[in-house]
Amino acid sequence: MKTILMAILVLATAPDVLSAERAAPLQDKPVIHPFENNTAAVPANIIDEHVLAALGERGIEPARPCSDEVFVRRVYLDMIGTLPEPRAVRTFLRSRHPHKRAVLIDALLERDEFAEYWALKWCDLLRVKAEFPINLWPNAVHAYHRWIRDAIRDNKKYDLFVRELLTSSGSNFRVPPVNFYRAVQGHEPSAIAKAVALSFMGVRIEKWSRARRAALELFFSRIQFKPTAEWKEEIVTLDPAPVEAAGTFFPDGTAVTLEPHVDPRHVFADWLIGERNPWFARNIVNRIWSWLMGRGIIDEADDIGPHNPPAIGSLLACLEEELVNAEFDLRHIFRLILNSRTYQQSSIARTDHAEGEKLFAFYIVRRLDAEVLIDALCAICGPRESYSSPIPEPFTYIPETQRSISLADGSITSPFLEMFGRPPRDTGLESERSNSPTDAQRLHLLNSTHIQNKIEKSWRLRTLLKSSKGNRRLLIRSIYIAVLSRDPTPSEMAKAQDYFNQTGLSQRNATSDLVWALINSKEFLYRH
């Protein structure tokens, strides 16, 4: 009971960035510490020129820049799906380097967790899953996931990445990118064309005319799937049966003749990754923007078309051009977005204009992904989660040292991941993942033995108690840094000390109560 009461007390009195973000216009209000800075809104790069111009046309005031405390937590979560370690937070906050944010961004791009976290994003999109209805099976899942992760780690150029996915042939155990075709529900050309268009063009061809769909399907009409003697292995290749030359057209209307001796997949890939393709660069820069900023310039990010125009057309065109000029180096787009003032602005709005969110007048608040959230809880409270799957064979066991963001198989899950919206990876649609809060989630975090056991068994809390040596201010400060990546405000420190000073309450119980309260705060549960 004390734990729940303490949680309610802290949640009711601590600064709530989400409430502030939805407040009335704040142009004349003071800076809200420790969440924002009072510095001039000077464009940091070309992205900001387009965003601020769009906001200026409508008289919308952009948010102030976020504070260093907010930035370090935000960029760790957005780039590597990981809370920053307290030592990293303190080092960053103490630094006086004039470009320390850019330096941190570059460092995070080289971390192993960057490849792990963005492989998770791509595995959602590419439907990497062992069981029904995808049925890749474990051997193929792990080969495919490893290939995706290594491509991100090695910064493989995006056009080459997609070309390999579309044109590879061979065993799905030994040539991982052929699993793109294996991971489609159905081997018929219509199902494959639908998956190709969704994944690499960001379009839903169900909205196209029948003739236009048939033209795209023809490029994938000669794919053959052959079983082998090895359990669940399959060969994906071009059907060698003789065919006649066939005329069709690309999605942009350009006519083409498919010669019998040429793999039509190569013809389509050559068109798709061309510099002048109207969909290829636009789709991926819009997806990256959506993943980092909370919504696409075209939103939804996988529903591109005349019916869904971009919020800031010049910004989307700018990012397309930047990607082409960088020879499809996706890290260039990451750097451009992450170093922009638009990304680094506060989540606290200075406008109540209806189009403020659509035009990125502030950083969009959203709940942590299920995998990121459970990893954060394990990092603060421990112990690690256990994952295993007896079906399908062979038995799959995930070591407890492996984090949830590193799970290769969409079939390997847990009640927590399912409760907090992990996608089933059945369709490749962004909407499969749900980050909307529910009553079941709130009750689980407030009053479950799962969370209680984590807090009671936390090696980190035991370490903090021991290292503080009875210094309550130091202990409280260490807890805030570990959970929220910032120091407590004077008001928070006073309230926490009052609670610690209660007669009959042990320091260990007070520590557990404070941690439990903070992990139930919106500031912890949300990207802000």
TILO-570139 format. One line per field, with one value per residue (C-alpha): residue number from 1; x, y, z; residue in one letter. Coordinates in pm, 1 decimal, padded with zeros to 6 digits, m for minus. Example, Ala and Ser with C-alpha at 12.3 -4.5 7.8 and 13.67 -1.06 7.14 Angstrom:
// TILO-570139
n = 1;2
east = 01230.0;01367.0
north = m00450.0;m00106.0
up = 00780.0;00714.0
res = A;S
END
This chain:
// TILO-570139
n = 1;2;3;4;5;6;7;8;9;10;11;12;13;14;15;16;17;18;19;20;21;22;23;24;25;26;27;28;29;30;31;32;33;34;35;36;37;38;39;40;41;42;43;44;45;46;47;48;49;50;51;52;53;54;55;56;57;58;59;60;61;62;63;64;65;66;67;68;69;70;71;72;73;74;75;76;77;78;79;80;81;82;83;84;85;86;87;88;89;90;91;92;93;94;95;96;97;98;99;100;101;102;103;104;105;106;107;108;109;110;111;112;113;114;115;116;117;118;119;120;121;122;123;124;125;126;127;128;129;130;131;132;133;134;135;136;137;138;139;140;141;142;143;144;145;146;147;148;149;150;151;152;153;154;155;156;157;158;159;160;161;162;163;164;165;166;167;168;169;170;171;172;173;174;175;176;177;178;179;180;181;182;183;184;185;186;187;188;189;190;191;192;193;194;195;196;197;198;199;200;201;202;203;204;205;206;207;208;209;210;211;212;213;214;215;216;217;218;219;220;221;222;223;224;225;226;227;228;229;230;231;232;233;234;235;236;237;238;239;240;241;242;243;244;245;246;247;248;249;250;251;252;253;254;255;256;257;258;259;260;261;262;263;264;265;266;267;268;269;270;271;272;273;274;275;276;277;278;279;280;281;282;283;284;285;286;287;288;289;290;291;292;293;294;295;296;297;298;299;300;301;302;303;304;305;306;307;308;309;310;311;312;313;314;315;316;317;318;319;320;321;322;323;324;325;326;327;328;329;330;331;332;333;334;335;336;337;338;339;340;341;342;343;344;345;346;347;348;349;350;351;352;353;354;355;356;357;358;359;360;361;362;363;364;365;366;367;368;369;370;371;372;373;374;375;376;377;378;379;380;381;382;383;384;385;386;387;388;389;390;391;392;393;394;395;396;397;398;399;400;401;402;403;404;405;406;407;408;409;410;411;412;413;414;415;416;417;418;419;420;421;422;423;424;425;426;427;428;429;430;431;432;433;434;435;436;437;438;439;440;441;442;443;444;445;446;447;448;449;450;451;452;453;454;455;456;457;458;459;460;461;462;463;464;465;466;467;468;469;470;471;472;473;474;475;476;477;478;479;480;481;482;483;484;485;486;487;488;489;490;491;492;493;494;495;496;497;498;499;500;501;502;503;504;505;506;507;508;509;510;511;512;513;514;515;516;517;518;519;520;521;522;523;524;525;526;527;528
east = 00000.0;00281.1;00433.3;00113.1;00053.3;00407.4;00364.2;00045.0;00212.5;00512.1;00310.7;00074.1;00344.6;00643.0;00675.5;00479.6;00629.2;00331.7;00080.8;00301.4;00335.1;m00041.2;m00090.3;m00219.9;00021.5;00342.2;00507.3;00502.2;00571.6;00913.1;01144.3;01038.0;01336.5;01485.9;01317.8;01405.4;01657.2;01596.4;01809.2;01725.2;01551.8;01833.1;01822.6;02086.8;02075.2;01873.5;01592.3;01513.1;01493.0;01201.0;01027.7;01056.6;00942.4;00629.6;00562.2;00619.7;00367.3;00098.0;00215.9;00309.3;00572.1;00820.6;00912.2;01225.6;01533.6;01532.4;01771.6;02085.0;01915.1;01627.5;01852.3;02085.5;01795.7;01604.9;01891.9;01992.4;01636.0;01578.0;01911.8;01995.1;01674.7;01866.1;01863.6;02194.3;02407.2;02436.1;02807.7;02735.5;02468.9;02700.7;02984.7;02759.3;02607.1;02949.9;03096.6;03155.6;03232.1;03046.8;02938.6;02888.1;02546.8;02688.4;02979.3;02736.0;02526.8;02835.0;02939.7;02596.8;02596.2;02898.3;02753.0;02653.1;02311.9;02247.5;02262.2;02056.9;01782.7;01745.4;01753.8;01447.3;01276.1;01364.7;01262.0;00916.7;00897.5;01031.8;00819.5;01103.8;00912.4;00953.2;00593.4;00250.0;00156.8;00506.8;00673.7;01037.6;01141.7;01428.1;01728.1;01611.1;01505.1;01847.4;02031.2;01802.1;01824.1;02203.9;02223.4;02000.1;02192.4;02529.3;02410.0;02314.8;02636.4;02847.5;02641.4;02559.3;02426.1;02048.5;02022.5;02252.8;02058.7;01730.8;01882.3;02008.0;01667.1;01491.1;01734.4;01906.7;01856.7;01947.7;01883.7;01696.8;01933.9;02251.9;02152.6;01969.1;01816.6;01603.9;01396.3;01231.6;01024.4;00983.1;00841.6;00544.8;00208.0;00159.6;00395.0;00167.9;00286.1;00002.2;00115.0;00480.7;00404.4;00200.2;00491.1;00748.0;00539.3;00467.9;00826.6;01023.2;00776.8;00558.0;00237.7;m00062.0;m00138.3;m00486.9;m00572.6;m00432.2;m00626.0;m00631.8;m00420.0;m00155.6;m00137.7;m00110.8;00177.4;00372.8;00289.2;00444.8;00792.5;00753.1;00569.2;00870.9;00988.1;01015.6;01020.4;01176.0;01209.5;01528.2;01609.5;01700.7;01417.9;01226.2;01495.4;01371.6;01542.4;01421.9;01519.2;01404.5;01181.0;01382.9;01073.0;01074.8;00863.1;00781.5;00887.1;00623.9;00536.3;00447.8;00507.3;00665.8;00453.6;00541.7;00385.6;00709.6;00672.5;00923.8;00966.2;01069.5;01300.3;01293.7;01664.4;01647.7;01531.5;01240.8;01333.2;01659.0;01468.1;01239.3;01527.4;01716.6;01411.3;01333.7;01674.7;01727.9;01805.0;01494.9;01254.6;00954.8;00912.6;01239.2;01423.2;01097.8;00977.7;01287.4;01358.7;00994.6;01015.4;01332.9;01174.9;00867.1;01075.5;01276.7;01012.1;00696.0;00507.6;00597.7;00615.8;00367.6;00163.2;00098.7;00450.6;00346.5;00053.0;00216.5;00001.9;m00188.2;m00456.3;m00201.2;00017.2;00324.7;00281.4;00591.9;00659.4;00982.9;01125.9;01053.1;01206.8;01512.4;01566.9;01521.7;01787.5;02021.5;01995.0;02060.6;02355.4;02496.2;02475.3;02205.0;02401.8;02124.7;02351.4;02376.3;01999.7;02020.3;02287.2;02094.3;01773.2;01932.6;02149.9;01858.4;01700.0;01366.0;01468.1;01639.2;01346.0;01141.6;00823.5;00661.9;00451.4;00442.4;00130.8;m00218.9;m00245.8;m00423.6;m00136.5;00142.0;00207.5;00165.1;00426.4;00667.8;00641.1;00756.5;00902.2;00615.6;00576.3;00520.0;00542.3;00850.4;00837.9;00758.4;01109.4;01276.6;01057.7;01126.1;01499.6;01491.0;01312.1;01567.0;01856.4;01720.0;01564.5;01673.8;01678.1;01668.4;01364.1;01360.8;01247.7;01209.1;00994.4;00943.6;00753.0;00857.1;01139.0;01426.1;01370.7;01466.4;01625.5;01735.1;02010.6;01909.8;02204.5;02040.0;01825.4;01472.9;01569.5;01801.8;01531.1;01552.1;01224.4;00887.1;00743.5;00955.3;00755.5;00623.6;00303.1;00472.3;00572.8;00227.0;00057.0;00269.6;00205.3;00487.7;00384.0;00306.8;00504.3;00233.4;00187.7;00483.5;00248.0;00368.3;00026.3;00092.6;00292.4;00077.2;00222.9;m00113.5;m00145.5;m00409.4;m00555.0;m00391.7;m00050.7;m00103.8;m00214.6;00081.2;00333.9;00165.8;00068.8;00223.0;00452.5;00655.4;00760.8;00780.7;01023.7;01240.9;01268.0;01329.8;01603.7;01770.8;02150.4;02161.0;01945.9;02156.2;02465.9;02315.9;02218.6;02565.9;02757.0;02547.0;02666.8;02358.7;02367.7;02002.4;02050.9;02316.3;02092.8;01791.1;02003.4;02150.7;01801.7;01683.0;01989.0;01941.9;01568.3;01508.3;01862.4;01855.1;01892.3;01579.7;01447.9;01463.1;01092.7;01134.4;01434.6;01241.1;00941.4;01161.4;01358.6;01037.1;00928.6;01264.4;01242.6;00915.0;00934.1;00950.3;01030.3;01357.4;01588.6;01564.3;01182.7;01188.5;01431.9;01206.6;00903.3;01076.4;01196.6;00851.8;00697.7;00942.3;00905.5;00530.8;00580.6;00504.9;00853.0;00998.4;00744.1;00751.7;01001.8;00997.5
north = 00000.0;00243.2;00180.9;00267.6;00573.8;00694.0;00643.5;00848.2;01119.3;01155.3;01134.0;01401.8;01644.7;01591.3;01808.1;01641.8;01721.3;01567.1;01792.8;02094.0;01991.3;02002.5;02328.5;02655.7;02878.9;02933.0;03222.1;03445.3;03179.4;03123.5;02839.6;02514.3;02359.5;02106.2;02030.1;02317.7;02593.6;02959.6;02996.4;03153.0;02944.2;02969.2;02707.4;02442.7;02289.6;02273.5;02075.5;02364.8;02612.5;02417.6;02347.2;02702.0;02844.3;02625.1;02725.0;03092.2;03087.1;02983.7;03198.0;02896.2;02944.3;02653.7;02502.6;02604.3;02381.5;02091.4;02081.8;01866.8;01637.4;01572.6;01544.4;01280.2;01055.9;01117.4;01048.0;00728.0;00596.2;00704.0;00582.2;00269.3;00187.8;00208.2;00429.0;00612.0;00488.3;00737.8;00785.9;00872.6;01121.5;01295.5;01308.5;01462.7;01717.8;01826.7;01863.4;02216.6;02102.6;02339.1;02047.9;01780.5;01680.6;01611.5;01421.2;01203.4;01133.2;01015.4;00794.9;00631.0;00553.7;00331.4;00142.8;m00222.8;m00132.7;00095.3;m00204.6;m00416.1;m00157.0;m00066.6;m00433.7;m00460.5;m00188.2;m00357.7;m00700.2;m00559.0;m00419.5;m00734.1;m00975.9;m01174.8;m01445.9;m01824.7;m01928.7;m01891.7;m01717.9;m01626.7;m01964.2;m01878.6;m02127.6;m02064.6;m02135.2;m01887.9;m01629.7;m01614.4;m01606.0;m01326.4;m01123.6;m01152.6;m01033.7;m00732.0;m00644.2;m00673.8;m00457.2;m00182.3;m00222.4;m00201.1;00087.9;m00096.0;00151.4;00137.8;00077.7;m00225.5;m00350.8;m00344.5;m00483.8;m00789.3;m00843.1;m00828.0;m01018.3;m01286.3;m01656.6;m01967.6;m02143.6;m01939.9;m02085.3;m01992.5;m01684.1;m01477.6;m01201.8;m01454.9;m01473.5;m01151.7;m01366.8;m01649.0;m01403.8;m01313.9;m01469.0;m01651.2;m01727.6;m01593.5;m01282.5;m01068.2;m01126.0;m01063.1;m00744.0;m00616.6;m00678.2;m00517.9;m00205.1;m00169.3;m00229.1;m00027.8;00219.5;00286.9;00226.8;00000.6;m00132.6;m00237.7;00123.3;00089.4;m00007.8;m00376.0;m00312.3;m00129.0;m00408.1;m00671.7;m00484.3;m00488.5;m00854.0;m00958.2;m00871.3;m01140.9;m01404.3;m01629.6;m01684.1;m02052.0;m02204.3;m02551.8;m02763.6;m02954.0;m03261.9;m03039.8;m02970.7;m02655.7;m02533.3;m02384.5;m02265.1;m01937.4;m01891.6;m01796.9;m02057.3;m02193.8;m02287.2;m02120.8;m01808.2;m01555.8;m01191.6;m00993.4;m00627.2;m00447.5;m00111.2;00021.8;00187.6;00530.0;00429.4;00368.8;00075.0;m00212.2;m00546.5;m00842.7;m01062.2;m01441.2;m01461.2;m01181.2;m01216.8;m00969.0;m00902.3;m00742.9;m00524.7;m00403.1;m00348.9;m00139.5;00083.6;00096.6;00210.5;00461.9;00816.3;00952.5;00695.8;00881.6;00643.2;00481.5;00762.8;00928.6;00614.7;00550.3;00910.2;00945.2;00623.4;00733.3;01070.2;00893.3;00657.0;00944.4;01217.8;01025.1;01080.8;01093.5;01398.1;01180.0;01015.9;00721.4;00644.0;00335.4;00494.4;00720.6;00844.0;01140.6;01092.8;01154.9;01458.8;01551.8;01803.9;01991.6;01897.1;02095.4;01917.1;01573.3;01673.9;01805.9;01478.3;01278.8;01488.0;01457.3;01076.5;01054.7;01295.2;01086.9;00776.5;00623.3;00643.5;00622.8;00741.6;01075.3;01113.6;01009.7;01272.9;01539.6;01479.1;01423.5;01735.5;01954.5;02206.1;02045.9;01715.6;01884.5;02104.4;02060.3;01855.0;02151.9;02330.9;02709.4;02696.6;02555.3;02568.0;02264.4;02195.7;02227.6;01854.0;01791.3;02057.8;01949.8;02260.1;02047.5;01702.7;01453.7;01263.9;00888.6;00585.3;00365.6;00058.3;m00260.6;m00401.6;m00075.1;m00043.3;m00391.3;m00349.0;m00018.1;m00180.5;m00463.2;m00215.6;m00024.8;m00305.3;m00638.7;m00928.6;m00991.2;m01140.6;m01505.5;m01597.9;m01941.9;m02129.7;m02508.5;m02463.9;m02476.1;m02724.0;m02694.4;m02569.9;m02203.7;m02069.7;m01707.9;m01642.1;m01399.7;m01178.8;m01098.6;m00787.7;m00774.2;m00532.6;m00809.1;m01073.1;m01199.6;m01389.0;m01219.2;m01546.4;m01526.8;m01308.1;m01267.3;m01151.3;m00816.2;m00758.5;m00851.8;m00633.3;m00333.4;m00357.8;m00552.2;m00617.4;m00973.5;m00912.6;m01057.6;m00777.1;m00534.0;m00243.0;00021.6;00011.0;m00342.3;m00189.1;m00019.9;00226.8;00339.5;00310.0;00079.7;00017.0;m00328.5;m00170.0;00081.9;m00187.2;m00407.4;m00132.4;m00019.6;m00345.1;m00661.7;m00917.6;m00902.9;m00542.7;m00595.1;m00885.3;m00680.6;m00398.0;m00626.5;m00819.9;m00518.0;m00530.2;m00164.6;m00048.9;m00252.1;m00087.4;00260.7;00195.7;00071.7;00345.8;00627.7;00533.1;00677.7;01005.7;01037.4;01332.4;01139.5;00830.3;01024.4;01202.1;00869.9;00720.2;01012.8;00991.6;00615.5;00632.2;00974.1;01066.6;01393.3;01536.0;01593.2;01947.0;02116.9;02046.5;01678.9;01646.9;01795.9;01564.6;01256.7;01346.5;01397.6;01049.5;00894.4;01059.9;00890.9;00706.5;00330.1;00327.2;00154.1;00316.7;00011.2;00026.5;00400.5;00345.4;00079.0;00304.8;00597.1;00380.9;00227.7;00573.0;00707.3;00415.2;00483.3;00847.3;00964.6;01110.3;00759.0;00576.8;00821.3;00959.2;01332.0
up = 00000.0;00083.8;m00258.0;m00440.6;m00223.3;m00285.6;m00659.1;m00660.0;m00449.4;m00677.4;m00997.2;m00874.7;m00768.6;m00997.3;m01311.3;m01589.1;m01927.7;m02102.6;m01931.9;m02002.9;m02366.1;m02413.0;m02226.8;m02371.6;m02571.8;m02376.2;m02564.0;m02258.1;m01995.9;m01843.3;m01941.5;m01780.7;m01608.6;m01640.3;m01972.5;m02204.8;m02275.6;m02346.8;m02658.4;m02991.7;m03258.2;m03513.4;m03792.2;m03730.9;m04079.5;m04398.4;m04233.7;m04001.9;m04288.1;m04435.2;m04102.9;m03970.1;m04304.4;m04293.3;m03933.0;m04011.0;m04295.8;m04046.3;m03757.3;m03546.0;m03275.3;m03255.2;m02921.6;m02738.8;m02765.6;m02522.7;m02230.5;m02226.0;m01972.5;m02211.2;m02515.4;m02376.4;m02274.7;m02597.5;m02834.5;m02653.1;m02670.3;m03031.5;m03166.5;m02967.9;m02778.2;m02450.9;m02142.2;m02092.1;m01806.1;m01514.5;m01581.9;m01945.8;m01837.4;m01593.0;m01844.2;m02108.1;m01872.0;m01746.3;m02094.7;m02223.9;m02577.4;m02816.4;m03040.4;m02778.4;m02913.8;m03259.8;m03103.6;m02906.3;m03217.1;m03405.3;m03113.6;m03088.2;m03460.3;m03399.4;m03101.9;m03139.7;m02998.1;m03297.5;m03529.9;m03287.0;m03240.9;m03606.4;m03702.9;m03478.0;m03683.0;m04010.3;m03885.3;m03808.7;m04161.8;m04330.7;m04122.7;m03964.2;m03783.2;m03746.4;m03688.3;m03850.2;m04070.2;m04194.7;m04119.8;m04186.5;m03915.5;m03670.3;m03897.7;m04158.7;m03898.6;m03739.8;m04072.8;m04197.3;m03876.6;m03871.0;m04232.8;m04159.5;m03842.2;m04017.0;m04305.9;m04060.1;m03860.9;m04176.9;m04314.2;m04635.2;m04889.1;m04901.4;m05276.5;m05248.4;m04943.2;m05136.3;m05455.6;m05266.1;m05109.0;m05445.3;m05669.9;m05458.2;m05529.2;m05332.7;m05002.7;m04745.4;m04482.1;m04670.7;m04872.7;m04608.4;m04828.3;m05021.1;m04704.2;m04817.6;m05053.9;m04802.7;m04547.2;m04766.1;m04685.1;m05012.9;m05300.3;m05572.5;m05765.8;m05625.8;m05263.9;m05349.6;m05542.7;m05250.3;m05008.7;m05241.0;m05289.3;m04917.7;m04802.5;m05058.3;m05207.7;m04904.0;m05102.2;m05061.0;m05407.7;m05304.7;m05393.8;m05747.0;m06058.2;m06152.2;m06463.9;m06265.1;m06006.4;m06280.0;m06440.9;m06114.2;m06046.5;m06377.1;m06246.3;m05979.5;m06182.2;m06244.4;m05884.4;m05794.0;m05444.4;m05415.2;m05098.1;m05016.4;m04808.5;m04513.0;m04267.7;m04368.7;m04610.1;m04935.6;m05254.0;m05400.3;m05763.6;m06111.7;m06274.7;m06570.6;m06773.3;m07119.4;m07156.8;m07425.0;m07415.6;m07230.0;m07225.5;m06904.3;m06740.3;m06424.7;m06153.2;m06297.3;m06632.1;m06825.4;m07065.9;m07064.6;m07237.9;m07023.1;m07230.8;m07169.1;m07076.1;m06816.9;m06456.6;m06429.9;m06066.5;m06186.0;m06431.3;m06155.8;m05910.4;m06167.6;m06203.7;m05831.7;m05707.4;m05988.0;m05877.8;m06049.2;m05907.3;m05759.4;m05464.7;m05355.5;m05174.0;m05065.0;m04890.4;m04680.6;m04577.0;m04476.3;m04273.1;m04095.5;m04020.0;m03882.3;m03668.2;m03517.5;m03501.5;m03411.3;m03737.4;m04104.3;m04325.4;m04510.8;m04238.0;m04229.2;m04344.7;m04542.2;m04724.1;m04980.2;m05266.0;m05412.9;m05146.8;m04869.6;m04947.8;m04740.2;m04459.4;m04577.8;m04938.1;m04966.7;m04660.8;m04806.7;m05140.7;m04958.2;m04772.1;m05094.3;m05265.3;m04967.1;m04975.1;m05349.0;m05326.6;m05038.2;m05259.9;m05041.0;m04717.7;m04455.5;m04176.3;m04354.4;m04313.1;m03947.3;m03881.4;m04067.9;m03871.9;m03531.0;m03556.0;m03659.5;m03427.7;m03518.7;m03361.5;m03067.5;m02971.0;m02656.1;m02633.7;m02456.7;m02718.3;m02748.9;m02963.7;m02959.7;m03340.6;m03482.8;m03722.3;m03464.2;m03439.2;m03812.9;m03892.9;m03617.9;m03401.5;m03106.9;m03040.9;m03040.9;m02714.9;m02747.1;m02523.6;m02527.8;m02750.9;m02560.8;m02610.1;m02509.9;m02201.7;m02066.1;m02131.6;m01942.5;m01648.3;m01647.1;m01658.2;m01358.1;m01160.3;m01306.2;m01348.5;m01722.3;m01891.7;m02000.3;m02351.9;m02505.6;m02755.3;m02772.8;m03100.0;m03375.9;m03347.4;m03282.4;m02928.8;m02903.2;m02586.0;m02546.4;m02287.8;m02012.9;m02105.6;m02438.7;m02444.6;m02584.3;m02862.9;m02989.3;m03030.0;m03385.3;m03401.6;m03389.3;m03257.4;m02939.8;m02707.2;m02352.8;m02182.1;m02112.6;m02476.9;m02600.1;m02338.7;m02437.8;m02810.1;m02971.6;m03334.8;m03450.2;m03774.5;m03994.0;m04248.8;m04236.6;m04165.1;m03919.1;m03752.9;m03624.0;m03339.4;m03075.2;m02826.4;m02692.5;m02312.2;m02165.2;m01819.9;m01814.8;m01869.6;m01590.1;m01345.5;m01437.7;m01371.9;m01049.8;m00887.3;m01034.9;m00876.9;m01200.9;m01133.0;m00756.8;m00801.4;m01032.3;m00780.6;m00483.5;m00667.6;m00825.6;m00803.0;m00905.6;m00615.0;m00373.1;m00518.3;m00485.3;m00124.2;m00040.0;m00222.4;m00074.9;00276.5;00442.5;00247.4;00148.7;m00083.5;m00273.4;m00287.5;m00415.3;m00674.3;m00791.5;m00829.0;m01041.9;m01264.9;m01310.0;m01385.1;m01545.3;m01658.1;m01463.0;m01114.9;m00905.3;m00886.0;m00541.9;m00495.3;m00584.7;m00355.6;m00064.4;m00114.7;m00148.2;00165.5;00359.4;00256.8;00348.4;00692.0;00783.0;01115.3;01080.8;00709.5;00623.1;00373.0;00147.6;00141.1;00079.3;m00207.6;m00360.8;m00325.2;m00496.2;m00784.4;m00823.8;m00832.7;m01090.7;m01330.8;m01329.4;m01422.0;m01773.2;m01785.2;m01764.4;m01980.0;m02270.2;m02516.4;m02465.9
res = M;K;T;I;L;M;A;I;L;V;L;A;T;A;P;D;V;L;S;A;E;R;A;A;P;L;Q;D;K;P;V;I;H;P;F;E;N;N;T;A;A;V;P;A;N;I;I;D;E;H;V;L;A;A;L;G;E;R;G;I;E;P;A;R;P;C;S;D;E;V;F;V;R;R;V;Y;L;D;M;I;G;T;L;P;E;P;R;A;V;R;T;F;L;R;S;R;H;P;H;K;R;A;V;L;I;D;A;L;L;E;R;D;E;F;A;E;Y;W;A;L;K;W;C;D;L;L;R;V;K;A;E;F;P;I;N;L;W;P;N;A;V;H;A;Y;H;R;W;I;R;D;A;I;R;D;N;K;K;Y;D;L;F;V;R;E;L;L;T;S;S;G;S;N;F;R;V;P;P;V;N;F;Y;R;A;V;Q;G;H;E;P;S;A;I;A;K;A;V;A;L;S;F;M;G;V;R;I;E;K;W;S;R;A;R;R;A;A;L;E;L;F;F;S;R;I;Q;F;K;P;T;A;E;W;K;E;E;I;V;T;L;D;P;A;P;V;E;A;A;G;T;F;F;P;D;G;T;A;V;T;L;E;P;H;V;D;P;R;H;V;F;A;D;W;L;I;G;E;R;N;P;W;F;A;R;N;I;V;N;R;I;W;S;W;L;M;G;R;G;I;I;D;E;A;D;D;I;G;P;H;N;P;P;A;I;G;S;L;L;A;C;L;E;E;E;L;V;N;A;E;F;D;L;R;H;I;F;R;L;I;L;N;S;R;T;Y;Q;Q;S;S;I;A;R;T;D;H;A;E;G;E;K;L;F;A;F;Y;I;V;R;R;L;D;A;E;V;L;I;D;A;L;C;A;I;C;G;P;R;E;S;Y;S;S;P;I;P;E;P;F;T;Y;I;P;E;T;Q;R;S;I;S;L;A;D;G;S;I;T;S;P;F;L;E;M;F;G;R;P;P;R;D;T;G;L;E;S;E;R;S;N;S;P;T;D;A;Q;R;L;H;L;L;N;S;T;H;I;Q;N;K;I;E;K;S;W;R;L;R;T;L;L;K;S;S;K;G;N;R;R;L;L;I;R;S;I;Y;I;A;V;L;S;R;D;P;T;P;S;E;M;A;K;A;Q;D;Y;F;N;Q;T;G;L;S;Q;R;N;A;T;S;D;L;V;W;A;L;I;N;S;K;E;F;L;Y;R;H
END
